[in-house]
Amino acid sequence: MNLEDVERKGRLQKLDDDILRAMVDSDLGQTIRELSLKIGCPWSTVQDHLHRMGKVYKQGIWVPHELTETALDQRRTICASLLSWYKTDPFLRRIVTGDEKWVLYNNPIGKKQWLSSKEAPIPTPKPSLTLKKVL
């Protein structure tokens, strides 16, 4: 009877956690399958090592569109003028709605990120919306 280990299919893969950590830190949005293809080991091994390192796959949070300083000033001015106008004339009570509807097509590219369980996801600015009128 021979008790020596022989190379065989299904043998446990050795995976260096430092290499995996460096790959994850270089691009937080990689999937397990992408990482496993780059490293050359099964995706389940990569998943086990990531979870042992305390990494969690979190959805990035959406933040409003990034505005320039002039756009922010313009919004503040418009809001202030509308508030002062409403104090003298409650125009919002006279608005009549119709039966038409505007539908905004939002195509989010919500990419998840590998982070520690206590880390907050990195914010991504919302993409601009596509307008299309639907009756």
ROROKOL-90094 format. One line per field, with one value per atom (N, C-alpha, C, O): residue in one letter; x, y, z; chain; atom name; residue number from 1. Coordinates in Angstrom, 3 decimals. Each point is the difference from the previous one (the first is absolute). Layout:
BEGIN
type <- (A|...) $
u <- (X|...) $
v <- (Y|...) $
w <- (Z|...) $
mol <- (A|...) $
atom <- (CA|...) $
seq <- (NUM|...) $
//
This chain:
BEGIN
type <- (M|M|M|M|N|N|N|N|L|L|L|L|E|E|E|E|D|D|D|D|V|V|V|V|E|E|E|E|R|R|R|R|K|K|K|K|G|G|G|G|R|R|R|R|L|L|L|L|Q|Q|Q|Q|K|K|K|K|L|L|L|L|D|D|D|D|D|D|D|D|D|D|D|D|I|I|I|I|L|L|L|L|R|R|R|R|A|A|A|A|M|M|M|M|V|V|V|V|D|D|D|D|S|S|S|S|D|D|D|D|L|L|L|L|G|G|G|G|Q|Q|Q|Q|T|T|T|T|I|I|I|I|R|R|R|R|E|E|E|E|L|L|L|L|S|S|S|S|L|L|L|L|K|K|K|K|I|I|I|I|G|G|G|G|C|C|C|C|P|P|P|P|W|W|W|W|S|S|S|S|T|T|T|T|V|V|V|V|Q|Q|Q|Q|D|D|D|D|H|H|H|H|L|L|L|L|H|H|H|H|R|R|R|R|M|M|M|M|G|G|G|G|K|K|K|K|V|V|V|V|Y|Y|Y|Y|K|K|K|K|Q|Q|Q|Q|G|G|G|G|I|I|I|I|W|W|W|W|V|V|V|V|P|P|P|P|H|H|H|H|E|E|E|E|L|L|L|L|T|T|T|T|E|E|E|E|T|T|T|T|A|A|A|A|L|L|L|L|D|D|D|D|Q|Q|Q|Q|R|R|R|R|R|R|R|R|T|T|T|T|I|I|I|I|C|C|C|C|A|A|A|A|S|S|S|S|L|L|L|L|L|L|L|L|S|S|S|S|W|W|W|W|Y|Y|Y|Y|K|K|K|K|T|T|T|T|D|D|D|D|P|P|P|P|F|F|F|F|L|L|L|L|R|R|R|R|R|R|R|R|I|I|I|I|V|V|V|V|T|T|T|T|G|G|G|G|D|D|D|D|E|E|E|E|K|K|K|K|W|W|W|W|V|V|V|V|L|L|L|L|Y|Y|Y|Y|N|N|N|N|N|N|N|N|P|P|P|P|I|I|I|I|G|G|G|G|K|K|K|K|K|K|K|K|Q|Q|Q|Q|W|W|W|W|L|L|L|L|S|S|S|S|S|S|S|S|K|K|K|K|E|E|E|E|A|A|A|A|P|P|P|P|I|I|I|I|P|P|P|P|T|T|T|T|P|P|P|P|K|K|K|K|P|P|P|P|S|S|S|S|L|L|L|L|T|T|T|T|L|L|L|L|K|K|K|K|K|K|K|K|V|V|V|V|L|L|L|L) $
u <- (0.843|-0.843|0.896|0.906|-1.159|0.783|-0.785|-1.138|1.725|-0.695|0.476|-0.384|1.198|0.491|-1.094|-0.823|0.839|-0.975|0.372|1.143|-2.091|0.219|-0.854|-1.130|1.681|-0.784|-1.265|0.054|-1.179|-1.263|-0.978|0.191|-1.227|-1.047|-0.758|-0.280|-0.048|-0.742|0.889|-0.493|1.795|0.915|-0.200|-0.312|0.493|-0.170|0.987|1.175|-1.654|0.835|0.643|-0.635|1.888|0.674|-0.158|0.316|-0.807|-0.257|0.639|-0.281|1.129|0.677|-0.949|-0.430|0.111|-0.936|0.537|-0.778|2.092|0.577|-0.217|-0.292|0.437|-0.238|-1.467|-0.323|-0.567|-1.439|-0.376|-0.780|1.331|-0.300|0.481|-0.692|1.868|0.528|-0.882|-0.239|-0.246|-0.870|-1.331|-0.516|-0.040|-1.275|0.183|-0.845|1.948|0.243|0.255|-0.286|0.819|0.251|-1.300|-0.090|-0.919|-1.311|-1.061|-0.184|-0.521|-0.990|-1.218|-0.743|0.522|-1.208|0.111|-0.920|2.006|0.152|-0.923|-0.240|-0.264|-0.821|0.911|1.190|-1.782|0.763|0.504|1.129|-1.969|0.401|1.169|0.910|-0.929|1.118|1.292|1.056|-1.152|1.181|0.517|1.207|-2.129|0.428|0.667|0.935|-1.408|0.642|1.408|0.911|-0.730|1.319|0.986|1.177|-1.673|0.878|0.212|1.078|-2.117|0.111|-0.390|0.607|-1.617|-0.500|-1.526|-0.561|-0.121|-1.466|-0.590|0.590|-1.771|-0.640|-0.386|-0.012|-0.305|-0.392|1.179|-0.191|1.402|1.194|0.197|0.296|-0.461|0.125|-1.055|0.294|-1.517|-1.084|0.307|-0.191|0.660|0.338|1.084|-0.103|1.140|1.095|-0.467|0.411|-1.258|-0.509|-0.826|0.123|-0.958|-0.825|0.854|-0.292|1.344|0.906|0.760|0.345|-0.080|0.678|-0.965|0.421|-1.717|-0.984|-0.568|-0.581|0.735|-0.524|-1.459|-0.398|-0.391|-1.419|-0.255|0.593|-1.460|-0.319|-1.163|-1.138|1.393|-1.025|-0.330|0.849|-2.105|-0.459|0.460|-0.173|0.754|0.410|-1.211|-1.053|1.194|-1.127|-0.032|1.037|-2.254|-0.178|0.043|-0.568|1.218|-0.008|-0.551|0.087|-0.649|-0.527|1.093|1.193|-1.636|0.942|1.008|-0.341|1.552|1.016|-0.268|-0.025|-0.175|-0.335|1.192|0.789|-0.678|1.034|-0.472|-1.168|2.078|-0.337|-1.039|-0.878|0.965|-0.978|-1.387|-1.004|0.941|-1.297|-0.622|-1.212|2.041|-0.515|-0.530|-1.066|1.812|-0.455|-1.308|-0.897|0.785|-1.224|-1.184|-1.089|1.292|-1.084|-0.422|-1.192|2.169|-0.326|-0.814|-0.977|1.374|-0.701|-1.432|-0.930|0.751|-1.341|-0.879|-1.160|1.708|-0.785|-0.407|-1.141|2.070|-0.315|-1.076|-0.903|0.985|-1.009|-1.365|-1.023|0.994|-1.282|-0.621|-1.215|2.037|-0.531|-0.561|-1.075|1.801|-0.507|-1.258|-0.903|0.829|-1.192|-1.185|-1.115|1.338|-1.086|-0.561|-1.187|2.032|-0.485|-0.980|-0.940|1.144|-0.906|-1.178|-1.084|1.268|-1.054|0.094|0.911|-1.819|0.070|-0.369|-1.071|1.965|-0.267|-0.093|-0.608|1.186|-0.022|-1.415|-0.270|-0.626|-1.386|-0.768|-1.049|1.554|-0.699|0.482|-0.500|1.444|0.530|-0.998|-0.482|0.178|-0.917|0.815|0.779|-0.971|0.736|-0.860|-1.228|1.862|-0.713|0.170|0.425|-0.764|0.073|1.260|0.159|0.725|1.236|1.011|-0.056|0.969|0.990|1.377|0.155|0.830|1.380|0.695|-0.057|0.705|0.715|1.489|0.445|0.306|1.450|0.611|-0.231|1.000|0.677|1.342|0.895|-0.781|1.219|0.726|-0.551|1.749|0.795|1.184|1.109|-1.339|1.102|1.060|-0.294|1.509|1.118|0.509|1.201|-2.084|0.364|1.003|-0.364|1.611|1.043|0.309|0.116|0.014|0.299|1.499|0.799|-0.433|1.400|0.331|-0.841|2.066|0.471|0.585|1.013|-1.666|0.438|-0.040|-0.612|1.265|-0.129|-1.422|-0.692|0.253|-1.403|-0.365|-1.166|2.127|-0.302|0.256|-0.318|0.885|0.295|-1.252|-0.830|0.694|-1.124|0.352|1.159|-2.156|0.283|0.443|-0.387|1.191|0.486|-1.134|-0.561|0.209|-1.123|0.304|1.129|-2.171|0.104|-1.043|-1.158|1.523|-1.000|-1.016|0.337|-1.586|-1.057|0.230|0.384|-0.615|0.102|-1.196|-1.028|1.156|-1.122|-1.139|0.228|-1.453|-1.178|-0.371|0.274|-0.890|-0.450|-1.490|-0.771|0.356|-1.412|-0.678|0.532|-1.715|-0.801|-1.456|-0.384|-0.421|-1.384|-0.834|0.071|-0.868|-0.892|-1.399|-0.210|-0.741|-1.387|-0.792|-1.189) $
v <- (-1.177|1.177|1.251|0.115|0.809|1.218|1.160|0.245|0.477|1.093|1.381|1.002|-0.932|1.299|0.746|-0.597|1.947|0.832|0.079|0.298|-0.559|0.052|1.135|0.208|0.537|1.052|-0.606|-0.994|1.585|-0.513|1.147|1.081|-1.328|0.996|0.161|-0.988|2.211|0.246|0.215|0.113|-0.054|0.229|1.425|0.913|-0.732|1.318|0.998|-0.314|1.486|1.041|0.811|0.307|0.030|0.889|1.411|0.272|0.620|1.371|0.940|-0.077|0.953|0.958|1.165|0.698|-0.499|1.065|1.388|0.903|-0.723|1.313|0.364|1.152|-2.140|0.245|0.338|0.933|-1.701|0.243|1.373|0.720|-0.352|1.307|1.129|1.006|-1.167|1.027|0.134|1.110|-2.239|0.051|0.670|0.777|-1.074|0.606|1.493|0.799|-0.414|1.420|0.792|1.197|-1.843|0.719|0.339|1.036|-1.903|0.255|-0.656|-1.216|2.035|-0.531|-0.593|-0.759|1.079|-0.428|-1.325|-0.361|-0.376|-1.275|-1.058|-0.013|-0.854|-1.105|-1.159|-0.016|-0.951|-1.177|-0.755|-0.489|0.400|-0.736|0.693|-0.671|1.994|0.721|-0.243|-0.231|0.285|-0.243|-1.422|-0.223|-0.741|-1.399|-0.258|-0.796|1.463|-0.157|0.588|-0.573|1.718|0.632|-0.815|-0.111|-0.456|-0.756|-1.422|-0.574|0.015|-1.355|-1.068|-1.070|1.350|-0.998|0.076|0.965|-1.948|0.000|1.213|0.532|-0.108|1.180|-0.253|0.931|-2.177|-0.298|0.201|0.409|-0.696|0.226|1.491|0.425|0.368|1.458|0.525|0.843|-1.336|0.437|-0.335|0.841|-2.049|-0.395|0.897|0.438|-0.164|0.843|1.439|0.627|-0.104|1.368|0.097|0.967|-1.958|0.025|-0.183|0.595|-1.412|-0.153|1.292|0.280|0.513|1.291|1.063|1.115|-1.447|0.957|0.904|1.038|-1.403|0.824|-0.348|-1.163|2.194|-0.145|0.714|1.046|-1.599|0.576|0.962|-0.443|1.750|1.006|0.785|0.231|0.170|0.858|1.422|0.504|0.145|1.392|0.906|-0.266|1.337|0.898|1.066|0.435|-0.024|1.061|1.337|0.157|0.774|1.376|0.864|-0.381|1.535|0.870|0.379|-0.160|0.660|0.419|0.975|0.822|-0.917|0.942|1.345|0.106|0.918|1.327|0.935|-0.112|1.022|1.022|1.064|0.035|0.812|1.053|0.964|0.468|-0.166|0.905|-0.639|0.686|-2.009|-0.681|0.000|0.165|-0.350|0.049|1.394|0.133|0.907|1.371|0.277|0.640|-1.119|0.200|-0.689|0.569|-1.782|-0.702|0.739|0.114|0.388|0.751|1.248|0.307|0.407|1.219|-0.309|0.700|-1.735|-0.378|-0.408|0.404|-1.205|-0.428|1.193|0.085|0.830|1.178|0.847|0.494|-0.319|0.814|-0.690|0.666|-1.993|-0.712|0.078|0.149|-0.248|0.108|1.391|0.135|0.899|1.361|0.256|0.700|-1.257|0.146|-0.714|0.522|-1.702|-0.774|0.701|-0.128|0.871|0.719|1.099|0.278|0.354|1.065|-0.537|0.582|-1.677|-0.542|-1.533|-0.553|-0.147|-1.468|-0.653|-0.591|0.706|-0.466|-1.521|-0.506|-0.223|-1.462|-0.565|-1.103|1.846|-0.477|0.073|-0.629|1.386|0.153|-0.970|0.033|-0.883|-0.931|-1.125|-0.623|0.373|-1.074|-1.056|0.314|-1.559|-1.073|-0.598|0.026|-0.559|-0.620|-1.504|-0.577|-0.056|-1.449|-0.499|-1.207|2.095|-0.435|-0.384|0.468|-1.322|-0.475|-0.006|-0.454|0.959|-0.040|-1.153|-0.119|-0.716|-1.135|0.218|0.242|-0.331|0.137|-1.391|-0.830|0.586|-1.281|0.100|0.735|-1.475|0.010|-1.316|-1.070|1.142|-1.201|-0.030|0.387|-0.846|0.024|-1.050|-1.084|1.439|-0.922|-0.332|0.081|-0.444|-0.232|-1.113|-1.175|1.532|-0.999|-0.167|0.979|-2.222|-0.273|0.059|-0.012|0.077|0.151|-0.945|-0.259|-0.249|-0.826|0.917|0.662|-0.628|0.864|-0.777|-1.065|1.602|-0.584|0.217|0.901|-1.731|0.065|1.341|0.392|0.320|1.283|1.192|1.133|-1.370|1.078|0.417|-0.839|2.132|0.503|-0.096|0.185|-0.476|-0.079|1.346|1.055|-1.104|1.218|0.573|-0.711|1.990|0.576|0.163|0.290|-0.485|0.189|1.023|-0.125|1.141|0.971|-0.642|-0.857|1.287|-0.540|0.427|1.142|-2.049|0.401|0.859|-0.031|0.792|0.838|-0.884|-1.080|1.553|-0.762|0.269|1.076|-2.047|0.136|0.286|-0.767|1.856|0.360|-0.566|0.059|-0.608|-0.465|0.142|-0.463|1.094|0.247|-1.242|-0.569|0.162|-1.144|0.468|0.587|-0.836|0.394|-1.156|0.146) $
w <- (0.000|0.000|0.000|0.826|-1.743|-0.142|0.608|-0.402|1.367|0.684|-0.440|0.603|-1.624|-0.467|-0.754|-0.693|0.851|-0.709|-1.470|-0.346|-0.495|-1.435|-0.559|0.442|-1.432|-0.650|-0.578|-0.723|1.039|-0.515|-0.163|0.555|-1.315|-0.204|1.317|0.679|-0.321|1.230|1.208|1.122|-1.339|1.113|0.528|-0.764|2.075|0.596|-0.611|-0.186|-0.116|-0.584|1.117|1.008|-1.203|0.936|-0.541|-1.158|2.003|-0.434|1.004|1.196|-1.671|0.862|0.277|-0.918|2.201|0.377|-0.337|-0.306|0.359|-0.312|-1.466|-0.324|-0.561|-1.429|-0.229|-0.735|1.372|-0.146|0.542|-0.623|1.782|0.600|-0.915|-0.160|-0.437|-0.912|-1.235|-0.477|-0.042|-1.184|0.322|-0.803|1.978|0.393|0.233|-0.405|1.057|0.269|-1.277|-0.046|-0.992|-1.251|-0.722|-0.659|0.778|-0.615|0.867|-0.046|0.844|0.941|-0.691|0.621|-1.875|-0.693|-0.732|-0.734|0.903|-0.699|0.601|1.207|-2.043|0.490|0.399|-0.314|1.012|0.413|-1.222|-0.019|-0.992|-1.210|-0.713|-0.487|0.424|-0.617|0.777|-0.589|1.925|0.827|-0.179|-0.088|0.034|-0.127|-1.354|-0.085|-0.971|-1.306|-0.006|-0.598|1.263|0.044|0.838|-0.343|1.445|0.892|-0.517|0.156|-0.773|-0.527|0.998|0.038|0.772|0.937|0.010|-0.519|1.090|-0.018|0.721|0.941|-1.406|0.589|1.449|0.805|-0.458|1.383|0.957|1.145|-1.612|0.824|0.230|1.117|-2.169|0.126|0.962|0.848|-0.973|0.874|1.460|0.879|-0.616|1.374|0.581|1.146|-1.926|0.491|0.236|0.977|-1.852|0.192|1.275|0.751|-0.509|1.208|1.253|1.037|-1.122|1.142|0.279|1.148|-2.198|0.176|0.522|0.310|-0.208|0.505|-1.069|0.319|-1.582|-1.094|-0.264|0.058|-0.348|-0.307|-1.324|-0.266|-0.554|-1.310|0.184|0.159|-0.177|0.271|-1.255|-0.861|0.783|-1.093|0.275|1.110|-2.107|0.154|0.155|-0.579|1.359|0.229|-1.085|-0.501|0.149|-0.991|0.706|1.080|-1.667|0.484|-1.124|-1.167|1.496|-1.060|-0.994|0.260|-1.391|-1.040|0.589|0.850|-1.296|0.455|-0.664|-1.226|2.049|-0.509|0.148|0.939|-1.875|0.099|0.982|0.387|0.001|0.959|-0.585|0.726|-2.028|-0.616|-0.043|0.192|-0.444|-0.017|1.393|0.141|0.892|1.374|0.336|0.602|-0.992|0.246|-0.728|0.550|-1.784|-0.774|0.681|0.067|0.436|0.696|1.264|0.289|0.464|1.220|-0.336|0.683|-1.726|-0.405|-0.421|0.400|-1.196|-0.463|1.178|0.079|0.838|1.167|0.858|0.454|-0.234|0.807|-0.671|0.675|-1.996|-0.687|0.015|0.156|-0.317|0.055|1.392|0.129|0.905|1.360|0.275|0.584|-1.004|0.227|-0.825|0.459|-1.670|-0.840|0.638|-0.017|0.576|0.602|1.233|0.298|0.424|1.185|-0.390|0.746|-1.907|-0.433|-0.808|0.044|-0.780|-0.853|0.019|-0.617|1.303|0.069|-1.337|-0.142|-0.821|-1.368|-0.106|-0.943|1.871|-0.093|0.123|-0.475|1.103|0.152|-1.311|-0.133|-0.840|-1.274|-1.070|-1.125|1.442|-0.996|-0.227|0.947|-2.218|-0.381|-0.740|-0.899|1.290|-0.678|-1.093|0.085|-1.103|-1.116|0.023|1.001|-2.126|-0.064|-0.704|-0.180|-0.217|-0.636|1.069|1.136|-1.527|0.950|-0.661|-1.134|1.853|-0.475|0.707|1.224|-1.996|0.565|-0.224|-1.122|2.193|-0.103|-0.061|0.880|-1.909|-0.121|0.713|-0.419|1.482|0.793|-0.233|0.258|-0.729|-0.247|0.965|-0.367|1.600|0.963|-0.318|-0.503|0.808|-0.169|1.395|0.258|0.622|1.390|0.160|0.018|0.096|0.153|1.477|0.738|-0.318|1.400|0.235|-0.936|2.233|0.362|1.150|0.861|-0.852|1.104|1.062|-0.225|1.398|1.089|1.305|0.079|0.940|1.330|0.479|-0.475|1.419|0.414|0.629|-0.042|0.621|0.638|-0.914|0.361|-1.534|-0.949|-0.749|-0.353|0.111|-0.796|-1.478|-0.373|-0.480|-1.436|-0.561|0.504|-1.539|-0.653|-0.841|-0.834|1.036|-0.749|-1.485|-0.397|-0.410|-1.450|-0.420|0.398|-1.193|-0.438|-0.934|-0.817|0.953|-0.853|-1.446|-0.254|-0.693|-1.406|-0.377|0.677|-1.745|-0.419|-0.496|-0.544|0.740|-0.375|-1.448|-0.530|-0.099|-1.376|0.015|0.577|-1.200|-0.024|-1.231|-1.109|1.326|-1.115|0.423|1.074|-1.907|0.352|-0.301|-1.089|2.086|-0.155|0.349|1.062|-1.934|0.274|0.534|0.287) $
mol <- (A|A|A|A|A|A|A|A|A|A|A|A|A|A|A|A|A|A|A|A|A|A|A|A|A|A|A|A|A|A|A|A|A|A|A|A|A|A|A|A|A|A|A|A|A|A|A|A|A|A|A|A|A|A|A|A|A|A|A|A|A|A|A|A|A|A|A|A|A|A|A|A|A|A|A|A|A|A|A|A|A|A|A|A|A|A|A|A|A|A|A|A|A|A|A|A|A|A|A|A|A|A|A|A|A|A|A|A|A|A|A|A|A|A|A|A|A|A|A|A|A|A|A|A|A|A|A|A|A|A|A|A|A|A|A|A|A|A|A|A|A|A|A|A|A|A|A|A|A|A|A|A|A|A|A|A|A|A|A|A|A|A|A|A|A|A|A|A|A|A|A|A|A|A|A|A|A|A|A|A|A|A|A|A|A|A|A|A|A|A|A|A|A|A|A|A|A|A|A|A|A|A|A|A|A|A|A|A|A|A|A|A|A|A|A|A|A|A|A|A|A|A|A|A|A|A|A|A|A|A|A|A|A|A|A|A|A|A|A|A|A|A|A|A|A|A|A|A|A|A|A|A|A|A|A|A|A|A|A|A|A|A|A|A|A|A|A|A|A|A|A|A|A|A|A|A|A|A|A|A|A|A|A|A|A|A|A|A|A|A|A|A|A|A|A|A|A|A|A|A|A|A|A|A|A|A|A|A|A|A|A|A|A|A|A|A|A|A|A|A|A|A|A|A|A|A|A|A|A|A|A|A|A|A|A|A|A|A|A|A|A|A|A|A|A|A|A|A|A|A|A|A|A|A|A|A|A|A|A|A|A|A|A|A|A|A|A|A|A|A|A|A|A|A|A|A|A|A|A|A|A|A|A|A|A|A|A|A|A|A|A|A|A|A|A|A|A|A|A|A|A|A|A|A|A|A|A|A|A|A|A|A|A|A|A|A|A|A|A|A|A|A|A|A|A|A|A|A|A|A|A|A|A|A|A|A|A|A|A|A|A|A|A|A|A|A|A|A|A|A|A|A|A|A|A|A|A|A|A|A|A|A|A|A|A|A|A|A|A|A|A|A|A|A|A|A|A|A|A|A|A|A|A|A|A|A|A|A|A|A|A|A|A|A|A|A|A|A|A|A|A|A|A|A|A|A|A|A|A|A|A|A|A|A|A|A|A|A|A|A|A|A|A|A|A|A|A|A|A|A|A|A|A|A|A|A|A|A|A|A) $
atom <- (N|CA|C|O|N|CA|C|O|N|CA|C|O|N|CA|C|O|N|CA|C|O|N|CA|C|O|N|CA|C|O|N|CA|C|O|N|CA|C|O|N|CA|C|O|N|CA|C|O|N|CA|C|O|N|CA|C|O|N|CA|C|O|N|CA|C|O|N|CA|C|O|N|CA|C|O|N|CA|C|O|N|CA|C|O|N|CA|C|O|N|CA|C|O|N|CA|C|O|N|CA|C|O|N|CA|C|O|N|CA|C|O|N|CA|C|O|N|CA|C|O|N|CA|C|O|N|CA|C|O|N|CA|C|O|N|CA|C|O|N|CA|C|O|N|CA|C|O|N|CA|C|O|N|CA|C|O|N|CA|C|O|N|CA|C|O|N|CA|C|O|N|CA|C|O|N|CA|C|O|N|CA|C|O|N|CA|C|O|N|CA|C|O|N|CA|C|O|N|CA|C|O|N|CA|C|O|N|CA|C|O|N|CA|C|O|N|CA|C|O|N|CA|C|O|N|CA|C|O|N|CA|C|O|N|CA|C|O|N|CA|C|O|N|CA|C|O|N|CA|C|O|N|CA|C|O|N|CA|C|O|N|CA|C|O|N|CA|C|O|N|CA|C|O|N|CA|C|O|N|CA|C|O|N|CA|C|O|N|CA|C|O|N|CA|C|O|N|CA|C|O|N|CA|C|O|N|CA|C|O|N|CA|C|O|N|CA|C|O|N|CA|C|O|N|CA|C|O|N|CA|C|O|N|CA|C|O|N|CA|C|O|N|CA|C|O|N|CA|C|O|N|CA|C|O|N|CA|C|O|N|CA|C|O|N|CA|C|O|N|CA|C|O|N|CA|C|O|N|CA|C|O|N|CA|C|O|N|CA|C|O|N|CA|C|O|N|CA|C|O|N|CA|C|O|N|CA|C|O|N|CA|C|O|N|CA|C|O|N|CA|C|O|N|CA|C|O|N|CA|C|O|N|CA|C|O|N|CA|C|O|N|CA|C|O|N|CA|C|O|N|CA|C|O|N|CA|C|O|N|CA|C|O|N|CA|C|O|N|CA|C|O|N|CA|C|O|N|CA|C|O|N|CA|C|O|N|CA|C|O|N|CA|C|O|N|CA|C|O|N|CA|C|O|N|CA|C|O|N|CA|C|O|N|CA|C|O|N|CA|C|O|N|CA|C|O|N|CA|C|O|N|CA|C|O|N|CA|C|O|N|CA|C|O|N|CA|C|O|N|CA|C|O|N|CA|C|O|N|CA|C|O|N|CA|C|O|N|CA|C|O|N|CA|C|O|N|CA|C|O|N|CA|C|O|N|CA|C|O|N|CA|C|O|N|CA|C|O|N|CA|C|O|N|CA|C|O) $
seq <- (1|1|1|1|2|2|2|2|3|3|3|3|4|4|4|4|5|5|5|5|6|6|6|6|7|7|7|7|8|8|8|8|9|9|9|9|10|10|10|10|11|11|11|11|12|12|12|12|13|13|13|13|14|14|14|14|15|15|15|15|16|16|16|16|17|17|17|17|18|18|18|18|19|19|19|19|20|20|20|20|21|21|21|21|22|22|22|22|23|23|23|23|24|24|24|24|25|25|25|25|26|26|26|26|27|27|27|27|28|28|28|28|29|29|29|29|30|30|30|30|31|31|31|31|32|32|32|32|33|33|33|33|34|34|34|34|35|35|35|35|36|36|36|36|37|37|37|37|38|38|38|38|39|39|39|39|40|40|40|40|41|41|41|41|42|42|42|42|43|43|43|43|44|44|44|44|45|45|45|45|46|46|46|46|47|47|47|47|48|48|48|48|49|49|49|49|50|50|50|50|51|51|51|51|52|52|52|52|53|53|53|53|54|54|54|54|55|55|55|55|56|56|56|56|57|57|57|57|58|58|58|58|59|59|59|59|60|60|60|60|61|61|61|61|62|62|62|62|63|63|63|63|64|64|64|64|65|65|65|65|66|66|66|66|67|67|67|67|68|68|68|68|69|69|69|69|70|70|70|70|71|71|71|71|72|72|72|72|73|73|73|73|74|74|74|74|75|75|75|75|76|76|76|76|77|77|77|77|78|78|78|78|79|79|79|79|80|80|80|80|81|81|81|81|82|82|82|82|83|83|83|83|84|84|84|84|85|85|85|85|86|86|86|86|87|87|87|87|88|88|88|88|89|89|89|89|90|90|90|90|91|91|91|91|92|92|92|92|93|93|93|93|94|94|94|94|95|95|95|95|96|96|96|96|97|97|97|97|98|98|98|98|99|99|99|99|100|100|100|100|101|101|101|101|102|102|102|102|103|103|103|103|104|104|104|104|105|105|105|105|106|106|106|106|107|107|107|107|108|108|108|108|109|109|109|109|110|110|110|110|111|111|111|111|112|112|112|112|113|113|113|113|114|114|114|114|115|115|115|115|116|116|116|116|117|117|117|117|118|118|118|118|119|119|119|119|120|120|120|120|121|121|121|121|122|122|122|122|123|123|123|123|124|124|124|124|125|125|125|125|126|126|126|126|127|127|127|127|128|128|128|128|129|129|129|129|130|130|130|130|131|131|131|131|132|132|132|132|133|133|133|133|134|134|134|134|135|135|135|135) $
//
